[in-house]
C-alpha cells in the first residue's frame, strides 16, 4: 500500500494510491509511506521519482514516535532512511 502526503491549501493531506497512473498525478509529495509493498509498487516509486530505495531486508521497523515529531515552535521534524539526491528539488539550498 502506498500513501502519499502532499500539501493542499497549506495543510498536509494523505492520499492513498492504488495504481501507477494515480502515483504519477502527484509530482511533489512531501513524503511517501509504503506499507508491505508489492514489488510493482516499489518499481512505480523508483520510476516516478527517480530514487534508489533501500533493500527491505536492511530496514528495521520504526516506532511512530521515532518517525516524526512536532516541535514547540510548530515545525515538523521527519526522520527518513534515505535522501533524494536531486539538486533540482532543493533549488540550490
Contact map, one row per residue, 1 for C-alpha under 8 A:
111000000000000111000000000000000111110010000000000000000000000000000000000000000000000000000
111100000000000111000000000000011110100010000000000000000000000000000000000000000000000000000
111110000000011110000000000000011100000000000000000000000000000000000000000000000000000000000
011111000000011110000000000011111000000000000000000000000000000000000000000000000000000000000
001111100001111000000000000011111000000000000000000000000000000000000000000000000000000000000
000111110001111000000000010111100000000000000000000000000000000000000000000000000000000000000
000011111111100000000000000011000000000000000000000000000000000000000000000000000000000000000
000001111111100000000000000000000000000000000000000000000000000000000000000000000000000000000
000000111110000000000000000000000000000000000000000000000000000000000000000000000000000000000
000000111111000000000000000000000000000000000000000000000000000000000000000000000000000000000
000000111111100000000000000000000000000000000000000000000000000000000000000000000000000000000
000011110111110000000000000000000000000000000000000000000000000000000000000000000000000000000
000011110011111000000000000000000000000000000000000000000000000000000000000000000000000000000
001111000001111100000000000000000000000000000000000000000000000000000000000000000000000000000
001111000000111110000000000000000000000000000000000000000000000000000000000000000000000000000
111100000000011111000000000000000000000000000000000000000000000000000000000000000000000000000
111100000000001111110110000000000000000000000000000000000000000000000000000000000000000000000
110000000000000111110110000000000000000000000000000000000000000000000000000000000000000000000
000000000000000011111110000000000000000010000000000000000000000000000000000000000000000000000
000000000000000011111111000000000000000010010000000000000000000000000000000000000000000000000
000000000000000000111111100000000000000000000000000000000000000000000000000000000000000000000
000000000000000011111111110000000000000000000000000000000000000000000000000000000000000000000
000000000000000011111111110000000000000000011001000000000000000000000000000000000000000000000
000000000000000000011111111000000000000000000001000000000000000000000000000000000000000000000
000000000000000000001111111000000000000000000000000000000000000000000000000000000000000000000
000001000000000000000111111110000000000000000000000000000000000000000000000000000000000000000
000000000000000000000001111110000000000000000000000000000000000000000000000000000000000000000
000001000000000000000000011111000000000000000000000000000000000000000000000000000000000000000
000111100000000000000000011111110000000000000000000000000000000000000000000000000000000000000
000111100000000000000000000111110000000000000000000000000000000000000000000000000000000000000
000111000000000000000000000011111000000000000000000000000000000000000000000000000000000000000
011110000000000000000000000011111100000000000000000000000000000000000000000000000000000000000
011110000000000000000000000000111110000000000000000000000000000000000000000000000000000000000
111000000000000000000000000000011111100000000000000000000000000000000000000000000000000000000
110000000000000000000000000000001111100000000000000000000000000000000000000000000000000000000
100000000000000000000000000000000111110000000000000000000000000000000000000000000000000000000
110000000000000000000000000000000111111011000000000000000000000000000000000000000000000000000
100000000000000000000000000000000001111111000000000000000000000000000000000000000000000000000
000000000000000000000000000000000000111111100000000000000000000000000000000000000000000000000
000000000000000000000000000000000000011111110000000000000000000000000000000000000000000000000
110000000000000000110000000000000000111111111000000000000000000000000000000000000000000000000
000000000000000000000000000000000000111111111100000000000000000000000000000000000000000000000
000000000000000000000000000000000000001111111110000000000000000000000000000000000000000000000
000000000000000000010010000000000000000111111111000000000000000000000000000000000000000000000
000000000000000000000010000000000000000011111111111000000000000000000000000000000000000000000
000000000000000000000000000000000000000001111111111110000000000000000000000000000000000000000
000000000000000000000000000000000000000000111111111000000000000000000000000000000000000000000
000000000000000000000011000000000000000000011111110000000000000000000000000000000000000000000
000000000000000000000000000000000000000000001111111000000000000000000000000000000000000000000
000000000000000000000000000000000000000000001111111100000000000000000000000000000000000000000
000000000000000000000000000000000000000000001110111110000000000000000000000000000001100000000
000000000000000000000000000000000000000000000100011111000000000000000000000000000000000000000
000000000000000000000000000000000000000000000100001111100000000000000000000000000100000000000
000000000000000000000000000000000000000000000000000111110110000000000000000000001100000000000
000000000000000000000000000000000000000000000000000011111110000000000000000000000000000000000
000000000000000000000000000000000000000000000000000001111110000000000000000000000000000000000
000000000000000000000000000000000000000000000000000000111111000000000000000000000000000000000
000000000000000000000000000000000000000000000000000001111111000000000000000000000000000000000
000000000000000000000000000000000000000000000000000001111111100000000000000000000000000000000
000000000000000000000000000000000000000000000000000000001111110000000000000000000000000000000
000000000000000000000000000000000000000000000000000000000011111000000000000000000000000000000
000000000000000000000000000000000000000000000000000000000001111101100000000000000000000000000
000000000000000000000000000000000000000000000000000000000000111111100000000000000000000000000
000000000000000000000000000000000000000000000000000000000000011111110000000000000000000000000
000000000000000000000000000000000000000000000000000000000000001111111000000000000000000000000
000000000000000000000000000000000000000000000000000000000000011111111000000000100000000000000
000000000000000000000000000000000000000000000000000000000000011111111000000001110000000000000
000000000000000000000000000000000000000000000000000000000000000111111100000111100000000000000
000000000000000000000000000000000000000000000000000000000000000011111110000111000000000000000
000000000000000000000000000000000000000000000000000000000000000000011111111110000000000000000
000000000000000000000000000000000000000000000000000000000000000000001111111110000000000000000
000000000000000000000000000000000000000000000000000000000000000000000111111000000000000000000
000000000000000000000000000000000000000000000000000000000000000000000111111000000000000000000
000000000000000000000000000000000000000000000000000000000000000000000111111100000000000000000
000000000000000000000000000000000000000000000000000000000000000000000111111110000000000000000
000000000000000000000000000000000000000000000000000000000000000000011110011111000000000000000
000000000000000000000000000000000000000000000000000000000000000000011110001111100000000000000
000000000000000000000000000000000000000000000000000000000000000000111000000111110000000000000
000000000000000000000000000000000000000000000000000000000000000001110000000011111000000000000
000000000000000000000000000000000000000000000000000000000000000000100000000001111110000000000
000000000000000000000000000000000000000000000000000001000000000000000000000000111110000000000
000000000000000000000000000000000000000000000000000011000000000000000000000000011111000000000
000000000000000000000000000000000000000000000000000000000000000000000000000000011111100000000
000000000000000000000000000000000000000000000000001000000000000000000000000000000111110000000
000000000000000000000000000000000000000000000000001000000000000000000000000000000011111000000
000000000000000000000000000000000000000000000000000000000000000000000000000000000001111111000
000000000000000000000000000000000000000000000000000000000000000000000000000000000000111111110
000000000000000000000000000000000000000000000000000000000000000000000000000000000000011111110
000000000000000000000000000000000000000000000000000000000000000000000000000000000000011111100
000000000000000000000000000000000000000000000000000000000000000000000000000000000000011111111
000000000000000000000000000000000000000000000000000000000000000000000000000000000000001111111
000000000000000000000000000000000000000000000000000000000000000000000000000000000000001101111
000000000000000000000000000000000000000000000000000000000000000000000000000000000000000001111
